[in-house]
Amino acid sequence: MGMLFYLAGILAIIATLLAITRHHAVHALLYLIVSLLAVAVDFYTLGAPFVAALEIMIYAGAIMVLFVFVVMMLNVADHAMEVERVSLKPMNWFGPSLLAFILLGEMVYCTLTSSSAPRAATVGPKQIGIALFGNFWIGVELASLLLTAGLVGAYHLGRQAFAKEETKHAADTNTARHDTGGDLVHAGAGRTDHAA
């Protein structure tokens, strides 16, 4: 089990790095799904099969698949990808890389100086439910309110964008009709009648 833990951890790190560095959004999301599956394997080897199942069902199964479908339906333009390429210059990686190395050094230091190894214990759904809705119930409720506010905000912004697009489409149609000197449908019908 120890070797599987390290292999899954290495796979998660590699897949996450590939997800960060890909310019195509769908490829990045697919690598992120692989990373989440590797983290689920790590949870399983640490004695938390229920958390591993939740990781697969909720994150890799539901949320990431939703992200993939949304990105594929939005059809991100080449211009947006070019802006992303320009913004991801090597100098922009310095700060996050420095913070990641500091965090990695702290983890290695804590692991090497720790005198007692943590005891492996299986974490089941009962313990998770007691922890979430016992001691941390206020955090769970606040998270649900935050997610609801995000959903309402996304709906409102999407509705505004849709209304602007409809207004622009109507204005373009009226401009085209005005430029051709009348209604396009009636003009087409007149030509058909004249030809007959």
PyMOL commands that set and color helices and strands:
alter all, ss='L'
color gray80, all
select helices_A, chain A and resi 2-21+25-45+49-74+78-87+90-113+125-135+137-180+184-195
alter helices_A, ss='H'
color red, helices_A
deselect
rebuild
show_as cartoon
